[in-house]
Amino acid sequence: MKSLLTSLLLLFVITSANIASEIGFIDTAVIFQKAKFVTVFKDNFAEKEKDFNELIQKKSKKIEAAIAKGKPESEIREMVQKRDEELEPKKQELMQYELSFQQNFLLNVSTTAKKVAAEYDIEVVLDKQVVYHGGFDLTNIVLERLNQQ
């Protein structure tokens, strides 16, 4: 009985070590901070957002002037509604730009991680947030490949 228990324990340890060597992880937060294509997106998005905010301020000044002149509340509401309707396409454009980036980010990271994992004979790649111990850190390798693209 004791030898059977010892054998099972040994089998478990060997299997666990083998499984751990087949699991890799990447820290997507680090990749998000350091990848060149993310920096380019952030810069472009900040510029688009700045333009949008300037447009909001410009349109809002007319509303503030109407309030200061004591225009009727119904007229002010109408001005606000008109402003919001005019700004909606720009707002949607910003949201679409961000959504498109998120999809491209995930696609680029997962595609690159798959290639790197195959090179290192790693079968499973997880995000670092779900790995408490063990595994092979692929973050810097994936980041380096992403920055070469």
ZAKE-272172 format. One record per residue: z, x, y of N, C-alpha, C in turn; residue in three letters; residue number from 1. Coordinates in Angstrom, 1 decimal. Layout:
+--------+--------+--------+--------+--------+--------+--------+--------+--------+--------+-----+
:   n_zz :   n_xx :   n_yy :  ca_zz :  ca_xx :  ca_yy :   c_zz :   c_xx :   c_yy : residu : num :
+--------+--------+--------+--------+--------+--------+--------+--------+--------+--------+-----+
:      Z :      X :      Y :      Z :      X :      Y :      Z :      X :      Y :    ALA : NUM :
...
+--------+--------+--------+--------+--------+--------+--------+--------+--------+--------+-----+
This chain:
+--------+--------+--------+--------+--------+--------+--------+--------+--------+--------+-----+
:   n_zz :   n_xx :   n_yy :  ca_zz :  ca_xx :  ca_yy :   c_zz :   c_xx :   c_yy : residu : num :
+--------+--------+--------+--------+--------+--------+--------+--------+--------+--------+-----+
:    0.0 :    0.8 :   -1.2 :    0.0 :    0.0 :    0.0 :    0.0 :    0.9 :    1.3 :    MET :   1 :
:    0.8 :    1.9 :    1.2 :    0.9 :    2.8 :    2.4 :   -0.4 :    3.5 :    2.6 :    LYS :   2 :
:   -1.1 :    3.9 :    1.6 :   -2.3 :    4.6 :    1.7 :   -3.4 :    3.7 :    2.2 :    SER :   3 :
:   -3.4 :    2.4 :    1.8 :   -4.3 :    1.4 :    2.3 :   -4.1 :    1.2 :    3.8 :    LEU :   4 :
:   -2.9 :    1.1 :    4.2 :   -2.6 :    0.9 :    5.6 :   -3.1 :    2.2 :    6.4 :    LEU :   5 :
:   -2.8 :    3.3 :    5.9 :   -3.2 :    4.6 :    6.6 :   -4.7 :    4.7 :    6.7 :    THR :   6 :
:   -5.4 :    4.3 :    5.6 :   -6.9 :    4.3 :    5.6 :   -7.4 :    3.3 :    6.6 :    SER :   7 :
:   -6.9 :    2.1 :    6.7 :   -7.3 :    1.1 :    7.7 :   -7.1 :    1.7 :    9.1 :    LEU :   8 :
:   -5.9 :    2.3 :    9.4 :   -5.7 :    2.8 :   10.7 :   -6.6 :    3.9 :   11.0 :    LEU :   9 :
:   -6.9 :    4.8 :   10.1 :   -7.9 :    5.9 :   10.3 :   -9.2 :    5.3 :   10.6 :    LEU :  10 :
:   -9.7 :    4.3 :    9.8 :  -11.0 :    3.7 :   10.0 :  -11.0 :    3.1 :   11.4 :    LEU :  11 :
:  -10.0 :    2.4 :   11.9 :   -9.9 :    1.8 :   13.2 :  -10.1 :    2.9 :   14.3 :    PHE :  12 :
:   -9.3 :    4.0 :   14.1 :   -9.4 :    5.1 :   15.2 :  -10.8 :    5.7 :   15.2 :    VAL :  13 :
:  -11.4 :    5.9 :   14.1 :  -12.7 :    6.5 :   14.1 :  -13.7 :    5.5 :   14.7 :    ILE :  14 :
:  -13.7 :    4.3 :   14.3 :  -14.6 :    3.2 :   14.8 :  -14.4 :    3.1 :   16.3 :    THR :  15 :
:  -13.1 :    3.1 :   16.8 :  -12.8 :    3.0 :   18.2 :  -13.4 :    4.1 :   19.0 :    SER :  16 :
:  -13.3 :    5.3 :   18.5 :  -13.8 :    6.5 :   19.2 :  -15.3 :    6.4 :   19.2 :    ALA :  17 :
:  -16.0 :    5.9 :   18.2 :  -17.4 :    5.8 :   18.1 :  -17.9 :    4.7 :   19.1 :    ASN :  18 :
:  -17.2 :    3.6 :   19.2 :  -17.5 :    2.5 :   20.1 :  -17.4 :    3.0 :   21.5 :    ILE :  19 :
:  -16.3 :    3.7 :   21.8 :  -16.0 :    4.2 :   23.2 :  -17.1 :    5.1 :   23.7 :    ALA :  20 :
:  -17.7 :    5.9 :   22.8 :  -18.8 :    6.8 :   23.2 :  -20.1 :    6.1 :   23.4 :    SER :  21 :
:  -20.2 :    4.8 :   23.0 :  -21.4 :    4.0 :   23.2 :  -21.3 :    3.1 :   24.4 :    GLU :  22 :
:  -20.2 :    3.2 :   25.1 :  -19.9 :    2.3 :   26.3 :  -19.9 :    3.2 :   27.5 :    ILE :  23 :
:  -20.7 :    2.8 :   28.5 :  -20.7 :    3.4 :   29.8 :  -20.3 :    2.4 :   30.9 :    GLY :  24 :
:  -20.1 :    3.0 :   32.0 :  -19.7 :    2.1 :   33.1 :  -20.3 :    2.7 :   34.4 :    PHE :  25 :
:  -20.5 :    1.8 :   35.4 :  -20.9 :    2.2 :   36.7 :  -20.0 :    1.5 :   37.7 :    ILE :  26 :
:  -19.8 :    2.2 :   38.8 :  -19.0 :    1.6 :   39.9 :  -20.0 :    1.1 :   40.9 :    ASP :  27 :
:  -20.3 :   -0.2 :   40.9 :  -21.3 :   -0.8 :   41.8 :  -20.8 :   -0.7 :   43.3 :    THR :  28 :
:  -19.5 :   -0.7 :   43.5 :  -19.0 :   -0.5 :   44.9 :  -19.4 :    0.8 :   45.4 :    ALA :  29 :
:  -19.3 :    1.9 :   44.6 :  -19.7 :    3.2 :   45.1 :  -21.2 :    3.3 :   45.3 :    VAL :  30 :
:  -21.9 :    2.7 :   44.4 :  -23.4 :    2.6 :   44.6 :  -23.7 :    1.9 :   45.9 :    ILE :  31 :
:  -23.0 :    0.8 :   46.1 :  -23.3 :    0.0 :   47.3 :  -23.0 :    0.8 :   48.6 :    PHE :  32 :
:  -22.0 :    1.7 :   48.5 :  -21.6 :    2.5 :   49.7 :  -22.6 :    3.6 :   49.9 :    GLN :  33 :
:  -23.1 :    4.2 :   48.8 :  -23.8 :    5.5 :   49.0 :  -25.3 :    5.5 :   48.7 :    LYS :  34 :
:  -25.8 :    4.4 :   48.2 :  -27.3 :    4.4 :   47.9 :  -28.1 :    4.3 :   49.2 :    ALA :  35 :
:  -29.1 :    5.1 :   49.2 :  -29.9 :    5.2 :   50.5 :  -30.6 :    3.8 :   50.8 :    LYS :  36 :
:  -31.1 :    3.1 :   49.8 :  -31.8 :    1.9 :   50.0 :  -30.8 :    0.8 :   50.6 :    PHE :  37 :
:  -29.5 :    0.9 :   50.2 :  -28.5 :    0.0 :   50.8 :  -28.3 :    0.3 :   52.3 :    VAL :  38 :
:  -28.3 :    1.6 :   52.6 :  -28.1 :    2.0 :   54.0 :  -29.2 :    1.5 :   54.8 :    THR :  39 :
:  -30.5 :    1.6 :   54.3 :  -31.6 :    1.1 :   55.0 :  -31.5 :   -0.4 :   55.2 :    VAL :  40 :
:  -31.1 :   -1.1 :   54.2 :  -30.9 :   -2.6 :   54.3 :  -29.9 :   -2.9 :   55.4 :    PHE :  41 :
:  -28.7 :   -2.2 :   55.3 :  -27.7 :   -2.5 :   56.3 :  -28.1 :   -2.3 :   57.7 :    LYS :  42 :
:  -28.9 :   -1.2 :   57.9 :  -29.4 :   -1.0 :   59.3 :  -30.4 :   -2.1 :   59.7 :    ASP :  43 :
:  -31.3 :   -2.4 :   58.8 :  -32.3 :   -3.5 :   59.2 :  -31.6 :   -4.8 :   59.4 :    ASN :  44 :
:  -30.6 :   -5.1 :   58.5 :  -29.9 :   -6.4 :   58.6 :  -29.1 :   -6.4 :   59.9 :    PHE :  45 :
:  -28.5 :   -5.3 :   60.3 :  -27.7 :   -5.3 :   61.5 :  -28.6 :   -5.5 :   62.7 :    ALA :  46 :
:  -29.8 :   -5.0 :   62.7 :  -30.7 :   -5.2 :   63.8 :  -31.1 :   -6.6 :   63.9 :    GLU :  47 :
:  -31.5 :   -7.2 :   62.7 :  -31.9 :   -8.6 :   62.7 :  -30.7 :   -9.5 :   63.2 :    LYS :  48 :
:  -29.5 :   -9.2 :   62.7 :  -28.3 :  -10.0 :   63.1 :  -28.0 :   -9.8 :   64.6 :    GLU :  49 :
:  -28.2 :   -8.6 :   65.1 :  -28.0 :   -8.4 :   66.6 :  -29.0 :   -9.3 :   67.4 :    LYS :  50 :
:  -30.3 :   -9.3 :   67.0 :  -31.3 :  -10.1 :   67.6 :  -30.9 :  -11.6 :   67.6 :    ASP :  51 :
:  -30.4 :  -12.0 :   66.4 :  -30.0 :  -13.4 :   66.2 :  -28.9 :  -13.8 :   67.1 :    PHE :  52 :
:  -27.9 :  -12.9 :   67.2 :  -26.7 :  -13.1 :   68.0 :  -27.1 :  -13.2 :   69.5 :    ASN :  53 :
:  -28.0 :  -12.3 :   69.9 :  -28.4 :  -12.3 :   71.3 :  -29.1 :  -13.6 :   71.6 :    GLU :  54 :
:  -29.9 :  -14.1 :   70.7 :  -30.6 :  -15.4 :   70.9 :  -29.6 :  -16.6 :   71.0 :    LEU :  55 :
:  -28.6 :  -16.5 :   70.1 :  -27.5 :  -17.5 :   70.2 :  -26.8 :  -17.5 :   71.6 :    ILE :  56 :
:  -26.5 :  -16.3 :   72.0 :  -25.9 :  -16.2 :   73.4 :  -26.7 :  -16.7 :   74.5 :    GLN :  57 :
:  -28.0 :  -16.4 :   74.4 :  -29.0 :  -16.8 :   75.4 :  -29.0 :  -18.3 :   75.5 :    LYS :  58 :
:  -29.1 :  -18.9 :   74.3 :  -29.2 :  -20.4 :   74.2 :  -27.9 :  -21.1 :   74.6 :    LYS :  59 :
:  -26.8 :  -20.4 :   74.3 :  -25.5 :  -21.0 :   74.6 :  -25.1 :  -20.9 :   76.1 :    SER :  60 :
:  -25.7 :  -20.0 :   76.8 :  -25.5 :  -19.9 :   78.2 :  -25.9 :  -21.1 :   78.9 :    LYS :  61 :
:  -27.0 :  -21.7 :   78.5 :  -27.5 :  -22.9 :   79.1 :  -26.5 :  -24.1 :   78.9 :    LYS :  62 :
:  -26.0 :  -24.1 :   77.7 :  -25.0 :  -25.1 :   77.3 :  -23.7 :  -24.9 :   78.2 :    ILE :  63 :
:  -23.3 :  -23.7 :   78.3 :  -22.1 :  -23.4 :   79.1 :  -22.3 :  -23.8 :   80.6 :    GLU :  64 :
:  -23.5 :  -23.5 :   81.0 :  -23.8 :  -23.9 :   82.4 :  -23.8 :  -25.4 :   82.6 :    ALA :  65 :
:  -24.3 :  -26.1 :   81.6 :  -24.2 :  -27.6 :   81.7 :  -22.8 :  -28.1 :   81.7 :    ALA :  66 :
:  -22.0 :  -27.5 :   80.9 :  -20.6 :  -27.9 :   80.8 :  -19.9 :  -27.6 :   82.2 :    ILE :  67 :
:  -20.2 :  -26.4 :   82.7 :  -19.6 :  -26.1 :   84.0 :  -20.0 :  -27.1 :   85.1 :    ALA :  68 :
:  -21.3 :  -27.6 :   85.0 :  -21.8 :  -28.5 :   86.0 :  -21.3 :  -29.9 :   85.8 :    LYS :  69 :
:  -20.5 :  -30.1 :   84.7 :  -20.0 :  -31.4 :   84.4 :  -21.0 :  -32.4 :   83.9 :    GLY :  70 :
:  -22.0 :  -31.9 :   83.2 :  -23.0 :  -32.8 :   82.6 :  -22.3 :  -33.7 :   81.5 :    LYS :  71 :
:  -22.9 :  -34.9 :   81.3 :  -22.3 :  -35.8 :   80.3 :  -22.2 :  -35.2 :   78.9 :    PRO :  72 :
:  -21.2 :  -35.6 :   78.2 :  -20.9 :  -35.1 :   76.9 :  -22.1 :  -35.3 :   75.9 :    GLU :  73 :
:  -22.8 :  -36.5 :   76.1 :  -23.9 :  -36.8 :   75.2 :  -25.1 :  -35.8 :   75.4 :    SER :  74 :
:  -25.3 :  -35.5 :   76.7 :  -26.3 :  -34.5 :   77.0 :  -26.0 :  -33.1 :   76.5 :    GLU :  75 :
:  -24.7 :  -32.8 :   76.5 :  -24.3 :  -31.4 :   76.0 :  -24.5 :  -31.4 :   74.5 :    ILE :  76 :
:  -24.1 :  -32.5 :   73.8 :  -24.3 :  -32.6 :   72.4 :  -25.7 :  -32.5 :   72.0 :    ARG :  77 :
:  -26.6 :  -33.1 :   72.8 :  -28.0 :  -33.1 :   72.5 :  -28.5 :  -31.6 :   72.7 :    GLU :  78 :
:  -28.0 :  -30.9 :   73.7 :  -28.4 :  -29.5 :   73.9 :  -27.9 :  -28.6 :   72.7 :    MET :  79 :
:  -26.7 :  -28.9 :   72.3 :  -26.2 :  -28.1 :   71.1 :  -27.0 :  -28.4 :   69.9 :    VAL :  80 :
:  -27.4 :  -29.6 :   69.6 :  -28.2 :  -30.0 :   68.5 :  -29.6 :  -29.3 :   68.6 :    GLN :  81 :
:  -30.2 :  -29.4 :   69.8 :  -31.5 :  -28.8 :   70.0 :  -31.4 :  -27.2 :   69.7 :    LYS :  82 :
:  -30.3 :  -26.6 :   70.2 :  -30.2 :  -25.2 :   70.0 :  -30.0 :  -24.9 :   68.5 :    ARG :  83 :
:  -29.2 :  -25.6 :   67.8 :  -29.0 :  -25.4 :   66.4 :  -30.3 :  -25.6 :   65.6 :    ASP :  84 :
:  -31.1 :  -26.6 :   66.0 :  -32.4 :  -26.8 :   65.3 :  -33.3 :  -25.7 :   65.6 :    GLU :  85 :
:  -33.3 :  -25.2 :   66.8 :  -34.2 :  -24.1 :   67.1 :  -33.8 :  -22.8 :   66.4 :    GLU :  86 :
:  -32.5 :  -22.6 :   66.2 :  -32.0 :  -21.4 :   65.5 :  -32.0 :  -21.4 :   64.0 :    LEU :  87 :
:  -32.1 :  -22.6 :   63.5 :  -32.1 :  -22.8 :   62.0 :  -33.1 :  -21.9 :   61.3 :    GLU :  88 :
:  -34.4 :  -21.9 :   61.7 :  -35.3 :  -21.0 :   60.9 :  -34.9 :  -19.5 :   61.0 :    PRO :  89 :
:  -34.4 :  -19.1 :   62.1 :  -33.9 :  -17.7 :   62.1 :  -32.7 :  -17.4 :   61.2 :    LYS :  90 :
:  -31.8 :  -18.4 :   61.2 :  -30.6 :  -18.3 :   60.4 :  -31.1 :  -18.3 :   58.9 :    LYS :  91 :
:  -32.0 :  -19.2 :   58.5 :  -32.5 :  -19.2 :   57.2 :  -33.2 :  -17.9 :   56.8 :    GLN :  92 :
:  -33.9 :  -17.3 :   57.8 :  -34.6 :  -16.0 :   57.5 :  -33.6 :  -14.9 :   57.2 :    GLU :  93 :
:  -32.5 :  -14.9 :   58.0 :  -31.5 :  -13.9 :   57.7 :  -30.8 :  -14.1 :   56.4 :    LEU :  94 :
:  -30.5 :  -15.3 :   56.0 :  -29.9 :  -15.6 :   54.7 :  -30.9 :  -15.2 :   53.6 :    MET :  95 :
:  -32.2 :  -15.5 :   53.7 :  -33.2 :  -15.2 :   52.7 :  -33.3 :  -13.7 :   52.6 :    GLN :  96 :
:  -33.3 :  -13.0 :   53.7 :  -33.3 :  -11.5 :   53.7 :  -32.2 :  -10.9 :   52.9 :    TYR :  97 :
:  -31.0 :  -11.4 :   53.1 :  -29.8 :  -10.9 :   52.4 :  -29.8 :  -11.3 :   50.9 :    GLU :  98 :
:  -30.3 :  -12.5 :   50.6 :  -30.4 :  -12.9 :   49.2 :  -31.4 :  -12.1 :   48.5 :    LEU :  99 :
:  -32.5 :  -11.8 :   49.1 :  -33.5 :  -11.0 :   48.5 :  -33.0 :   -9.6 :   48.3 :    SER : 100 :
:  -32.2 :   -9.0 :   49.2 :  -31.7 :   -7.7 :   49.0 :  -30.7 :   -7.7 :   47.8 :    PHE : 101 :
:  -29.9 :   -8.7 :   47.7 :  -28.9 :   -8.8 :   46.6 :  -29.6 :   -8.8 :   45.3 :    GLN : 102 :
:  -30.7 :   -9.6 :   45.2 :  -31.5 :   -9.6 :   44.0 :  -32.1 :   -8.3 :   43.7 :    GLN : 103 :
:  -32.7 :   -7.6 :   44.7 :  -33.3 :   -6.3 :   44.5 :  -32.2 :   -5.3 :   44.1 :    ASN : 104 :
:  -31.0 :   -5.3 :   44.7 :  -30.0 :   -4.4 :   44.4 :  -29.6 :   -4.5 :   43.0 :    PHE : 105 :
:  -29.4 :   -5.7 :   42.5 :  -29.0 :   -5.9 :   41.1 :  -30.1 :   -5.4 :   40.2 :    LEU : 106 :
:  -31.3 :   -5.8 :   40.5 :  -32.5 :   -5.3 :   39.7 :  -32.6 :   -3.8 :   39.6 :    LEU : 107 :
:  -32.5 :   -3.2 :   40.8 :  -32.6 :   -1.7 :   40.8 :  -31.5 :   -1.0 :   40.1 :    ASN : 108 :
:  -30.3 :   -1.5 :   40.3 :  -29.1 :   -0.9 :   39.6 :  -29.2 :   -1.1 :   38.1 :    VAL : 109 :
:  -29.5 :   -2.3 :   37.7 :  -29.5 :   -2.6 :   36.2 :  -30.7 :   -1.9 :   35.5 :    SER : 110 :
:  -31.8 :   -1.8 :   36.2 :  -33.0 :   -1.1 :   35.6 :  -32.7 :    0.4 :   35.5 :    THR : 111 :
:  -32.2 :    1.0 :   36.5 :  -31.8 :    2.4 :   36.5 :  -30.7 :    2.7 :   35.5 :    THR : 112 :
:  -29.7 :    1.8 :   35.4 :  -28.6 :    2.0 :   34.5 :  -29.1 :    1.9 :   33.0 :    ALA : 113 :
:  -30.1 :    1.0 :   32.7 :  -30.7 :    0.9 :   31.4 :  -31.4 :    2.2 :   31.0 :    LYS : 114 :
:  -32.1 :    2.8 :   32.0 :  -32.8 :    4.0 :   31.7 :  -31.9 :    5.2 :   31.4 :    LYS : 115 :
:  -30.9 :    5.3 :   32.3 :  -29.9 :    6.3 :   32.1 :  -29.1 :    6.2 :   30.8 :    VAL : 116 :
:  -28.7 :    4.9 :   30.5 :  -28.0 :    4.7 :   29.3 :  -28.8 :    5.1 :   28.0 :    ALA : 117 :
:  -30.1 :    4.8 :   28.1 :  -30.9 :    5.1 :   26.9 :  -31.0 :    6.7 :   26.8 :    ALA : 118 :
:  -31.1 :    7.4 :   27.9 :  -31.1 :    8.9 :   27.8 :  -29.8 :    9.4 :   27.2 :    GLU : 119 :
:  -28.7 :    8.8 :   27.4 :  -27.4 :    9.3 :   27.0 :  -26.9 :    8.5 :   25.7 :    TYR : 120 :
:  -27.8 :    7.8 :   25.1 :  -27.5 :    7.0 :   23.8 :  -26.3 :    6.1 :   24.0 :    ASP : 121 :
:  -26.2 :    5.5 :   25.2 :  -25.2 :    4.5 :   25.4 :  -25.8 :    3.1 :   25.3 :    ILE : 122 :
:  -25.1 :    2.3 :   24.5 :  -25.6 :    1.0 :   24.2 :  -25.1 :   -0.1 :   25.2 :    GLU : 123 :
:  -23.9 :    0.1 :   25.7 :  -23.4 :   -1.0 :   26.6 :  -23.0 :   -0.3 :   28.0 :    VAL : 124 :
:  -23.4 :   -0.9 :   29.1 :  -23.0 :   -0.5 :   30.4 :  -22.3 :   -1.6 :   31.1 :    VAL : 125 :
:  -21.1 :   -1.4 :   31.6 :  -20.3 :   -2.4 :   32.2 :  -20.0 :   -1.9 :   33.7 :    LEU : 126 :
:  -19.5 :   -2.9 :   34.5 :  -19.1 :   -2.5 :   35.8 :  -17.7 :   -1.9 :   35.6 :    ASP : 127 :
:  -17.4 :   -1.0 :   36.5 :  -16.1 :   -0.3 :   36.4 :  -14.9 :   -1.2 :   36.5 :    LYS : 128 :
:  -15.1 :   -2.3 :   37.2 :  -14.0 :   -3.3 :   37.4 :  -13.4 :   -3.8 :   36.1 :    GLN : 129 :
:  -14.2 :   -3.8 :   35.0 :  -13.8 :   -4.4 :   33.8 :  -13.4 :   -3.4 :   32.8 :    VAL : 130 :
:  -13.4 :   -2.1 :   33.1 :  -13.1 :   -1.0 :   32.2 :  -11.7 :   -0.5 :   32.7 :    VAL : 131 :
:  -10.7 :   -0.6 :   31.8 :   -9.4 :   -0.1 :   32.1 :   -9.2 :    1.4 :   31.6 :    TYR : 132 :
:   -9.9 :    1.7 :   30.5 :   -9.7 :    3.0 :   29.9 :  -11.0 :    3.3 :   29.1 :    HIS : 133 :
:  -11.4 :    4.6 :   29.1 :  -12.4 :    5.0 :   28.2 :  -13.8 :    4.8 :   28.8 :    GLY : 134 :
:  -14.8 :    5.0 :   28.0 :  -16.2 :    4.8 :   28.4 :  -16.7 :    6.1 :   29.1 :    GLY : 135 :
:  -17.9 :    6.1 :   29.4 :  -18.6 :    7.2 :   30.1 :  -19.1 :    6.8 :   31.4 :    PHE : 136 :
:  -18.7 :    7.5 :   32.5 :  -19.0 :    7.1 :   33.9 :  -20.4 :    7.5 :   34.2 :    ASP : 137 :
:  -21.3 :    6.5 :   34.4 :  -22.7 :    6.8 :   34.7 :  -22.9 :    6.6 :   36.2 :    LEU : 138 :
:  -21.9 :    6.4 :   37.0 :  -22.1 :    6.1 :   38.4 :  -22.9 :    7.1 :   39.2 :    THR : 139 :
:  -22.5 :    8.4 :   39.1 :  -23.2 :    9.4 :   39.9 :  -24.6 :    9.6 :   39.4 :    ASN : 140 :
:  -24.8 :    9.5 :   38.1 :  -26.2 :    9.7 :   37.6 :  -27.1 :    8.6 :   38.1 :    ILE : 141 :
:  -26.6 :    7.4 :   38.0 :  -27.4 :    6.2 :   38.4 :  -27.6 :    6.3 :   40.0 :    VAL : 142 :
:  -26.6 :    6.7 :   40.7 :  -26.8 :    6.8 :   42.2 :  -27.8 :    7.9 :   42.5 :    LEU : 143 :
:  -27.7 :    9.0 :   41.8 :  -28.7 :   10.1 :   42.1 :  -30.1 :    9.6 :   41.8 :    GLU : 144 :
:  -30.3 :    8.8 :   40.7 :  -31.7 :    8.3 :   40.4 :  -32.1 :    7.3 :   41.4 :    ARG : 145 :
:  -31.2 :    6.4 :   41.8 :  -31.6 :    5.5 :   42.8 :  -32.0 :    6.1 :   44.1 :    LEU : 146 :
:  -31.3 :    7.2 :   44.5 :  -31.6 :    7.9 :   45.8 :  -32.9 :    8.7 :   45.7 :    ASN : 147 :
:  -33.4 :    8.9 :   44.5 :  -34.7 :    9.6 :   44.3 :  -35.9 :    8.7 :   44.4 :    GLN : 148 :
:  -35.6 :    7.4 :   44.3 :  -36.7 :    6.4 :   44.3 :  -37.2 :    6.3 :   45.7 :    GLN : 149 :
+--------+--------+--------+--------+--------+--------+--------+--------+--------+--------+-----+
